[in-house]
Amino acid sequence: MWVSLVPFVLISMLLVKIEIGIIAADEVKNAKIYLLSLPVSAKDYIASKYWFMLIGHYVILSVSMLWGITYQIQTVDIGVSELVSNIISLLPAILCGTLSLVALELPFFILAGSKKGAMIKTAMLLAVMLGLIVFLLFGDLTILDKLDFAKFFKYLEEHIEILFKIQIFAPVISLLLYYCSYRVTCIFFARKESGYES
């Protein structure tokens, strides 16, 4: 049933691994220093990393949607077909989420290096996990009892315009966040390079 999400999630994870591997290879082989000695600006170097992830994610989205549509055409069960159709409609939102995560973690890998970037990412994940554990141990768990997902989904069905607005504005917001991440990375990268030169 979740067949259309499988390639998207797996290849997205693989794409991030490949990008981190490229950054690590740049460090080991001093490719970054060599590239920056050519008539290539630091912004071009950083932009290449961001373009790789952006284009890669949109290619994955296209493949996943084709995968899901093919599965939907071949299935006989109407219920499964409708479910796959709903999953396909969620893929752009998932793309926005994954791009936002990439926008948050890519600066650390470019600025601090692959090893330190991985350490920072791990520290952030551990902080989130620790916060969750503290909430489960000492927080007010009665909040969880008040969660009513059936009521929430019913509300969304009655107010379909909310989903429509999310589908319109989510890509714009995620791309703005992605661009801001690129600009911030360029600024800090330039400061880091000027610090080395001085």
Accessible surface in RSA format (square Angstrom, percent):
REM  Atomic radii and reference values for relative SASA: ProtOr
REM  Chains: A
REM  Algorithm: Lee & Richards
REM  Probe-radius: 1.40
REM  Slices: 20
REM RES _ NUM      All-atoms   Total-Side   Main-Chain    Non-polar    All polar
REM                ABS   REL    ABS   REL    ABS   REL    ABS   REL    ABS   REL
RES MET A   1   119.66  62.0  91.47  60.5  28.19  67.1  71.75  61.0  47.91  63.5
RES TRP A   2   134.73  54.1 132.20  64.0   2.52   5.9 116.09  61.9  18.63  30.2
RES VAL A   3    35.86  23.6  32.09  29.1   3.77   9.1  34.87  30.3   1.00   2.7
RES SER A   4     0.01   0.0   0.00   0.0   0.01   0.0   0.00   0.0   0.01   0.0
RES LEU A   5    25.64  14.3  25.64  18.3   0.00   0.0  25.64  18.0   0.00   0.0
RES VAL A   6    74.58  49.1  70.82  64.1   3.76   9.1  74.58  64.8   0.00   0.0
RES PRO A   7    13.55   9.9   9.14   8.3   4.41  16.0  13.55  11.2   0.00   0.0
RES PHE A   8     0.46   0.2   0.46   0.3   0.00   0.0   0.46   0.3   0.00   0.0
RES VAL A   9    68.40  45.0  65.81  59.6   2.59   6.2  68.25  59.3   0.15   0.4
RES LEU A  10   107.53  59.9 102.32  73.2   5.21  13.1 102.76  72.2   4.77  12.8
RES ILE A  11    64.71  36.8  64.24  47.9   0.47   1.1  64.71  46.6   0.00   0.0
RES SER A  12     7.24   6.1   6.78   9.0   0.46   1.1   7.24  15.4   0.00   0.0
RES MET A  13   120.68  62.5 114.78  76.0   5.90  14.1 107.60  91.5  13.08  17.3
RES LEU A  14   101.73  56.7  98.42  70.4   3.31   8.3 101.21  71.1   0.52   1.4
RES LEU A  15    16.18   9.0  15.84  11.3   0.34   0.8  16.18  11.4   0.00   0.0
RES VAL A  16    25.59  16.8  25.59  23.2   0.00   0.0  25.59  22.2   0.00   0.0
RES LYS A  17   149.02  72.7 141.69  86.9   7.33  17.5  84.83  76.4  64.19  68.4
RES ILE A  18    75.70  43.1  68.34  50.9   7.36  17.7  74.71  53.8   0.99   2.7
RES GLU A  19     1.57   0.9   1.57   1.2   0.00   0.0   0.76   1.5   0.81   0.7
RES ILE A  20    34.19  19.5  34.19  25.5   0.00   0.0  34.19  24.6   0.00   0.0
RES GLY A  21    37.02  45.6   0.00   N/A  37.02  45.6  31.59  86.7   5.42  12.1
RES ILE A  22    62.20  35.4  59.06  44.0   3.14   7.6  61.60  44.4   0.60   1.6
RES ILE A  23     5.85   3.3   5.85   4.4   0.00   0.0   5.85   4.2   0.00   0.0
RES ALA A  24    29.89  27.5  29.59  45.7   0.30   0.7  29.89  42.1   0.00   0.0
RES ALA A  25    40.38  37.1  34.45  53.2   5.93  13.5  39.82  56.1   0.55   1.5
RES ASP A  26    13.58   9.5  13.22  13.2   0.36   0.8   0.33   0.8  13.24  13.2
RES GLU A  27    66.05  37.9  46.85  35.4  19.20  45.7  36.55  70.7  29.51  24.1
RES VAL A  28   125.55  82.6  97.77  88.5  27.78  66.9 105.70  91.8  19.85  53.8
RES LYS A  29   161.93  79.0 133.06  81.6  28.87  68.7  86.99  78.3  74.94  79.8
RES ASN A  30    85.81  59.2  82.51  79.7   3.30   7.9  15.09  36.3  70.73  68.4
RES ALA A  31    29.35  27.0  26.13  40.3   3.22   7.3  29.35  41.3   0.00   0.0
RES LYS A  32    38.42  18.7  38.42  23.6   0.00   0.0  20.91  18.8  17.52  18.7
RES ILE A  33   117.77  67.0 114.46  85.3   3.31   8.0 116.24  83.7   1.53   4.2
RES TYR A  34   139.01  64.9 134.42  76.5   4.59  11.9 100.00  75.1  39.01  48.1
RES LEU A  35    62.38  34.7  62.38  44.6   0.00   0.0  62.38  43.8   0.00   0.0
RES LEU A  36    46.92  26.1  25.13  18.0  21.79  54.8  25.49  17.9  21.43  57.7
RES SER A  37    86.68  73.2  44.64  59.6  42.03  96.8  47.86 101.9  38.82  54.4
RES LEU A  38    68.72  38.3  60.63  43.4   8.09  20.3  62.05  43.6   6.67  17.9
RES PRO A  39   141.48 103.1  98.89  90.1  42.60 154.8 115.85  95.7  25.63 159.3
RES VAL A  40    51.74  34.0  45.06  40.8   6.68  16.1  46.12  40.1   5.62  15.2
RES SER A  41    58.44  49.4  45.00  60.0  13.45  31.0  49.68 105.8   8.76  12.3
RES ALA A  42    29.93  27.5  23.77  36.7   6.16  14.0  23.77  33.5   6.16  16.3
RES LYS A  43   101.98  49.8 101.47  62.3   0.52   1.2  62.27  56.0  39.71  42.3
RES ASP A  44    80.58  56.4  73.44  73.1   7.14  16.9  17.41  41.0  63.17  63.0
RES TYR A  45     9.79   4.6   6.09   3.5   3.70   9.6   6.65   5.0   3.14   3.9
RES ILE A  46     0.32   0.2   0.32   0.2   0.00   0.0   0.32   0.2   0.00   0.0
RES ALA A  47    19.06  17.5  18.48  28.5   0.58   1.3  19.06  26.8   0.00   0.0
RES SER A  48    58.06  49.1  45.55  60.8  12.52  28.8  46.38  98.8  11.68  16.4
RES LYS A  49    15.92   7.8  15.76   9.7   0.16   0.4   4.21   3.8  11.71  12.5
RES TYR A  50     7.87   3.7   7.64   4.3   0.22   0.6   7.87   5.9   0.00   0.0
RES TRP A  51   146.21  58.7 145.31  70.3   0.90   2.1 121.15  64.6  25.07  40.7
RES PHE A  52    73.96  37.0  65.15  40.4   8.82  22.9  72.03  43.7   1.94   5.5
RES MET A  53     1.82   0.9   1.82   1.2   0.00   0.0   1.82   1.5   0.00   0.0
RES LEU A  54    26.67  14.9  26.67  19.1   0.00   0.0  26.67  18.7   0.00   0.0
RES ILE A  55    98.33  56.0  96.19  71.7   2.14   5.2  98.29  70.8   0.04   0.1
RES GLY A  56    13.24  16.3   0.00   N/A  13.24  16.3  12.63  34.7   0.61   1.4
RES HIS A  57     0.96   0.5   0.96   0.7   0.00   0.0   0.00   0.0   0.96   1.1
RES TYR A  58    81.38  38.0  80.00  45.5   1.38   3.6  68.83  51.7  12.55  15.5
RES VAL A  59    83.42  54.9  80.23  72.6   3.20   7.7  83.32  72.4   0.10   0.3
RES ILE A  60     7.20   4.1   6.51   4.8   0.70   1.7   7.20   5.2   0.00   0.0
RES LEU A  61    19.87  11.1  19.87  14.2   0.00   0.0  19.87  14.0   0.00   0.0
RES SER A  62    61.60  52.1  55.53  74.1   6.07  14.0  32.44  69.1  29.16  40.8
RES VAL A  63    67.11  44.2  66.08  59.8   1.03   2.5  66.46  57.7   0.64   1.7
RES SER A  64     0.19   0.2   0.19   0.3   0.00   0.0   0.00   0.0   0.19   0.3
RES MET A  65    56.91  29.5  56.91  37.7   0.00   0.0  42.07  35.8  14.84  19.7
RES LEU A  66   117.45  65.4 116.99  83.7   0.46   1.2 117.21  82.3   0.24   0.6
RES TRP A  67   124.23  49.9 113.98  55.2  10.25  24.1 119.43  63.7   4.79   7.8
RES GLY A  68     0.00   0.0   0.00   N/A   0.00   0.0   0.00   0.0   0.00   0.0
RES ILE A  69    73.75  42.0  73.75  54.9   0.00   0.0  73.75  53.1   0.00   0.0
RES THR A  70    69.22  49.2  68.50  69.4   0.72   1.7  46.60  62.6  22.61  34.2
RES TYR A  71    75.24  35.1  72.86  41.5   2.39   6.2  46.38  34.9  28.87  35.6
RES GLN A  72    49.25  27.5  43.75  32.0   5.50  13.1   8.08  17.2  41.18  31.2
RES ILE A  73   134.93  76.8 108.03  80.5  26.90  64.8 114.74  82.6  20.19  54.8
RES GLN A  74   134.27  75.1 106.61  77.9  27.66  65.9  39.56  84.2  94.70  71.8
RES THR A  75    35.58  25.3  12.13  12.3  23.45  55.9  11.79  15.8  23.78  36.0
RES VAL A  76   142.08  93.5 119.45 108.1  22.63  54.5 124.52 108.2  17.55  47.6
RES ASP A  77    82.58  57.8  71.51  71.2  11.07  26.2  28.17  66.3  54.42  54.3
RES ILE A  78   132.14  75.2 127.71  95.1   4.43  10.7 129.63  93.3   2.51   6.8
RES GLY A  79    44.74  55.2   0.00   N/A  44.74  55.2  35.47  97.3   9.28  20.8
RES VAL A  80    33.37  22.0  32.04  29.0   1.33   3.2  32.57  28.3   0.79   2.2
RES SER A  81    24.90  21.0  24.90  33.2   0.00   0.0   9.23  19.6  15.67  22.0
RES GLU A  82   106.61  61.2 103.65  78.4   2.96   7.1  37.12  71.8  69.49  56.7
RES LEU A  83    55.18  30.7  53.32  38.1   1.86   4.7  54.78  38.5   0.41   1.1
RES VAL A  84     0.00   0.0   0.00   0.0   0.00   0.0   0.00   0.0   0.00   0.0
RES SER A  85    47.06  39.8  42.95  57.3   4.11   9.5   7.80  16.6  39.26  55.0
RES ASN A  86    88.24  60.9  87.46  84.5   0.79   1.9  19.39  46.7  68.86  66.6
RES ILE A  87     2.12   1.2   2.12   1.6   0.00   0.0   2.12   1.5   0.00   0.0
RES ILE A  88    15.24   8.7  15.24  11.4   0.00   0.0  15.24  11.0   0.00   0.0
RES SER A  89    55.29  46.7  40.99  54.7  14.30  32.9  37.13  79.1  18.15  25.4
RES LEU A  90    91.97  51.2  91.84  65.7   0.13   0.3  91.97  64.6   0.00   0.0
RES LEU A  91     0.00   0.0   0.00   0.0   0.00   0.0   0.00   0.0   0.00   0.0
RES PRO A  92    48.11  35.1  47.63  43.4   0.48   1.7  47.79  39.5   0.31   2.0
RES ALA A  93    47.14  43.3  34.61  53.4  12.53  28.5  37.68  53.1   9.46  25.1
RES ILE A  94    52.76  30.0  45.87  34.2   6.90  16.6  51.90  37.4   0.86   2.3
RES LEU A  95     6.37   3.5   6.37   4.6   0.00   0.0   6.37   4.5   0.00   0.0
RES CYS A  96    11.88   9.0  11.62  13.0   0.26   0.6   8.16  20.7   3.71   4.0
RES GLY A  97    34.48  42.5   0.00   N/A  34.48  42.5  33.54  92.0   0.94   2.1
RES THR A  98    30.27  21.5  28.76  29.2   1.51   3.6  29.38  39.5   0.89   1.3
RES LEU A  99     1.02   0.6   1.02   0.7   0.00   0.0   1.02   0.7   0.00   0.0
RES SER A 100    26.62  22.5  26.62  35.5   0.00   0.0  16.74  35.6   9.88  13.8
RES LEU A 101   116.30  64.8 114.56  82.0   1.73   4.4 114.56  80.5   1.73   4.7
RES VAL A 102     3.99   2.6   3.96   3.6   0.03   0.1   3.96   3.4   0.03   0.1
RES ALA A 103     2.58   2.4   0.12   0.2   2.45   5.6   0.16   0.2   2.42   6.4
RES LEU A 104    96.64  53.8  91.30  65.3   5.34  13.4  93.38  65.6   3.26   8.8
RES GLU A 105    26.98  15.5  25.70  19.4   1.28   3.0  12.63  24.4  14.35  11.7
RES LEU A 106     5.08   2.8   5.08   3.6   0.00   0.0   5.08   3.6   0.00   0.0
RES PRO A 107    19.30  14.1  19.30  17.6   0.00   0.0  19.30  15.9   0.00   0.0
RES PHE A 108    70.73  35.4  69.66  43.1   1.07   2.8  70.73  42.9   0.00   0.0
RES PHE A 109     2.96   1.5   2.90   1.8   0.06   0.2   2.90   1.8   0.06   0.2
RES ILE A 110     6.21   3.5   1.41   1.1   4.80  11.6   2.92   2.1   3.30   8.9
RES LEU A 111    36.57  20.4  32.80  23.5   3.77   9.5  32.98  23.2   3.59   9.7
RES ALA A 112    34.03  31.3  15.64  24.1  18.40  41.9  23.39  32.9  10.65  28.2
RES GLY A 113    13.80  17.0   0.00   N/A  13.80  17.0  13.29  36.5   0.51   1.1
RES SER A 114    11.17   9.4   9.54  12.7   1.63   3.8   4.93  10.5   6.24   8.7
RES LYS A 115   170.09  83.0 163.35 100.2   6.74  16.0 111.05 100.0  59.04  62.9
RES LYS A 116   131.77  64.3 130.79  80.3   0.98   2.3  74.05  66.7  57.72  61.5
RES GLY A 117     0.06   0.1   0.00   N/A   0.06   0.1   0.00   0.0   0.06   0.1
RES ALA A 118    43.46  40.0  41.70  64.4   1.76   4.0  42.95  60.5   0.51   1.3
RES MET A 119   133.76  69.3 125.41  83.0   8.35  19.9 108.07  91.9  25.69  34.0
RES ILE A 120    57.59  32.8  54.95  40.9   2.64   6.4  57.52  41.4   0.06   0.2
RES LYS A 121    69.82  34.1  68.67  42.1   1.15   2.7  40.20  36.2  29.62  31.6
RES THR A 122    71.59  50.9  71.22  72.2   0.37   0.9  47.51  63.8  24.08  36.4
RES ALA A 123    56.88  52.3  48.75  75.2   8.14  18.5  51.90  73.1   4.98  13.2
RES MET A 124    95.78  49.6  91.05  60.3   4.74  11.3  89.60  76.2   6.18   8.2
RES LEU A 125   102.94  57.3 102.70  73.5   0.24   0.6 102.75  72.2   0.19   0.5
RES LEU A 126   114.48  63.8 111.40  79.7   3.08   7.7 111.86  78.6   2.61   7.0
RES ALA A 127    62.71  57.7  48.50  74.8  14.21  32.3  53.62  75.5   9.09  24.1
RES VAL A 128   105.37  69.3  96.28  87.2   9.09  21.9 103.01  89.5   2.36   6.4
RES MET A 129   104.34  54.0 104.34  69.1   0.00   0.0  79.11  67.3  25.23  33.4
RES LEU A 130   113.06  63.0 111.46  79.7   1.61   4.0 112.61  79.1   0.45   1.2
RES GLY A 131    40.05  49.4   0.00   N/A  40.05  49.4  33.49  91.9   6.56  14.7
RES LEU A 132    93.10  51.9  87.86  62.9   5.25  13.2  91.45  64.2   1.65   4.4
RES ILE A 133    83.66  47.6  83.43  62.2   0.23   0.6  83.66  60.2   0.00   0.0
RES VAL A 134    71.83  47.3  71.72  64.9   0.11   0.3  71.72  62.3   0.11   0.3
RES PHE A 135    68.92  34.5  64.43  39.9   4.49  11.7  68.77  41.7   0.15   0.4
RES LEU A 136    86.33  48.1  75.45  54.0  10.88  27.4  75.45  53.0  10.88  29.3
RES LEU A 137   123.61  68.8  93.59  67.0  30.01  75.5  95.33  67.0  28.28  76.1
RES PHE A 138   163.35  81.7 128.20  79.4  35.15  91.5 134.65  81.6  28.70  82.1
RES GLY A 139    30.52  37.6   0.00   N/A  30.52  37.6  15.66  43.0  14.87  33.3
RES ASP A 140    82.45  57.8  70.17  69.8  12.27  29.0  33.64  79.2  48.81  48.7
RES LEU A 141    76.31  42.5  69.76  49.9   6.55  16.5  70.10  49.2   6.21  16.7
RES THR A 142    73.31  52.1  72.35  73.3   0.96   2.3  66.64  89.5   6.67  10.1
RES ILE A 143    88.52  50.4  88.27  65.8   0.25   0.6  88.27  63.6   0.25   0.7
RES LEU A 144    84.42  47.0  72.74  52.0  11.69  29.4  72.86  51.2  11.56  31.1
RES ASP A 145   122.06  85.5  89.79  89.4  32.27  76.3  33.44  78.7  88.63  88.4
RES LYS A 146   164.07  80.0 134.37  82.4  29.70  70.7  90.89  81.8  73.18  77.9
RES LEU A 147    99.94  55.7  79.44  56.8  20.50  51.5  81.21  57.0  18.73  50.4
RES ASP A 148    77.15  54.0  62.73  62.4  14.41  34.1  22.82  53.7  54.33  54.2
RES PHE A 149   133.98  67.0 130.18  80.6   3.80   9.9 130.61  79.2   3.37   9.6
RES ALA A 150    77.70  71.4  60.60  93.5  17.10  38.9  69.24  97.5   8.46  22.4
RES LYS A 151   147.00  71.7 141.54  86.8   5.46  13.0  87.84  79.1  59.16  63.0
RES PHE A 152   108.16  54.1 102.39  63.4   5.76  15.0 107.88  65.4   0.28   0.8
RES PHE A 153   114.55  57.3 113.90  70.5   0.65   1.7 113.90  69.1   0.65   1.8
RES LYS A 154   127.83  62.4 125.49  77.0   2.35   5.6  69.84  62.9  57.99  61.8
RES TYR A 155   105.16  49.1 103.07  58.6   2.09   5.4  72.29  54.3  32.88  40.5
RES LEU A 156    22.77  12.7  22.77  16.3   0.00   0.0  22.77  16.0   0.00   0.0
RES GLU A 157   133.82  76.8 111.96  84.7  21.86  52.0  41.71  80.7  92.11  75.2
RES GLU A 158   112.49  64.6  78.42  59.3  34.07  81.1  40.58  78.5  71.92  58.7
RES HIS A 159    59.72  32.6  59.72  41.5   0.00   0.0  31.42  32.4  28.30  32.9
RES ILE A 160   110.68  63.0 110.59  82.4   0.09   0.2 110.59  79.6   0.09   0.3
RES GLU A 161    81.45  46.8  78.95  59.7   2.50   6.0  45.79  88.6  35.66  29.1
RES ILE A 162    54.90  31.2  54.46  40.6   0.45   1.1  54.84  39.5   0.06   0.2
RES LEU A 163    65.01  36.2  64.88  46.4   0.12   0.3  64.88  45.6   0.12   0.3
RES PHE A 164   125.52  62.8 123.46  76.5   2.06   5.4 125.07  75.8   0.44   1.3
RES LYS A 165   116.26  56.7 115.83  71.1   0.43   1.0  63.51  57.2  52.75  56.2
RES ILE A 166    86.33  49.1  81.69  60.9   4.64  11.2  86.30  62.1   0.03   0.1
RES GLN A 167   102.36  57.2  84.14  61.5  18.22  43.4  36.46  77.6  65.90  50.0
RES ILE A 168    80.15  45.6  70.16  52.3  10.00  24.1  75.80  54.6   4.35  11.8
RES PHE A 169   113.20  56.6 113.20  70.1   0.00   0.0 113.20  68.6   0.00   0.0
RES ALA A 170    23.29  21.4  16.68  25.7   6.61  15.0  21.23  29.9   2.06   5.5
RES PRO A 171    40.94  29.8  40.32  36.8   0.61   2.2  40.94  33.8   0.00   0.0
RES VAL A 172    79.52  52.3  76.71  69.4   2.81   6.8  79.19  68.8   0.33   0.9
RES ILE A 173   110.54  62.9 109.82  81.8   0.73   1.7 109.87  79.1   0.67   1.8
RES SER A 174     4.16   3.5   3.30   4.4   0.86   2.0   2.74   5.8   1.42   2.0
RES LEU A 175    70.47  39.2  66.04  47.2   4.43  11.1  66.38  46.6   4.09  11.0
RES LEU A 176   105.50  58.8 104.72  74.9   0.78   2.0 105.30  74.0   0.20   0.5
RES LEU A 177    66.94  37.3  62.69  44.8   4.25  10.7  66.25  46.5   0.69   1.8
RES TYR A 178    11.32   5.3  11.32   6.4   0.00   0.0  11.32   8.5   0.00   0.0
RES TYR A 179   123.35  57.6 120.24  68.4   3.11   8.1  92.17  69.3  31.18  38.4
RES CYS A 180    66.21  50.1  64.38  71.8   1.83   4.3  19.11  48.4  47.11  50.8
RES SER A 181    10.34   8.7   3.07   4.1   7.27  16.7   9.61  20.5   0.73   1.0
RES TYR A 182    35.66  16.6  35.66  20.3   0.00   0.0  22.17  16.7  13.48  16.6
RES ARG A 183    89.47  37.6  89.42  45.6   0.05   0.1  17.68  24.2  71.79  43.5
RES VAL A 184    70.23  46.2  69.89  63.3   0.34   0.8  70.23  61.0   0.00   0.0
RES THR A 185     0.00   0.0   0.00   0.0   0.00   0.0   0.00   0.0   0.00   0.0
RES CYS A 186     8.06   6.1   3.00   3.3   5.06  11.9   3.69   9.3   4.37   4.7
RES ILE A 187    82.98  47.2  77.54  57.8   5.44  13.1  82.42  59.3   0.57   1.5
RES PHE A 188   100.01  50.0  97.07  60.1   2.95   7.7  97.07  58.8   2.95   8.4
RES PHE A 189     0.03   0.0   0.03   0.0   0.00   0.0   0.03   0.0   0.00   0.0
RES ALA A 190    55.97  51.5  47.69  73.6   8.28  18.8  51.80  72.9   4.17  11.0
RES ARG A 191   156.39  65.7 146.72  74.8   9.67  23.0  53.40  73.0 102.99  62.4
RES LYS A 192    63.47  31.0  51.05  31.3  12.42  29.6  46.70  42.0  16.77  17.9
RES GLU A 193    45.82  26.3  45.70  34.6   0.13   0.3  15.51  30.0  30.31  24.8
RES SER A 194    60.12  50.8  54.23  72.4   5.88  13.6  41.24  87.8  18.88  26.4
RES GLY A 195    47.34  58.4   0.00   N/A  47.34  58.4  31.41  86.2  15.93  35.7
RES TYR A 196   158.05  73.8 127.95  72.8  30.10  78.3  99.06  74.4  58.99  72.7
RES GLU A 197   152.41  87.5 112.92  85.4  39.50  94.0  50.77  98.2 101.65  83.0
RES SER A 198   128.02 108.2  59.62  79.6  68.41 157.6  66.72 142.1  61.31  85.9
END  Absolute sums over single chains surface
CHAIN  1 A    13258.0      11777.1       1480.9      10144.9       3113.1
END  Absolute sums over all chains
TOTAL         13258.0      11777.1       1480.9      10144.9       3113.1
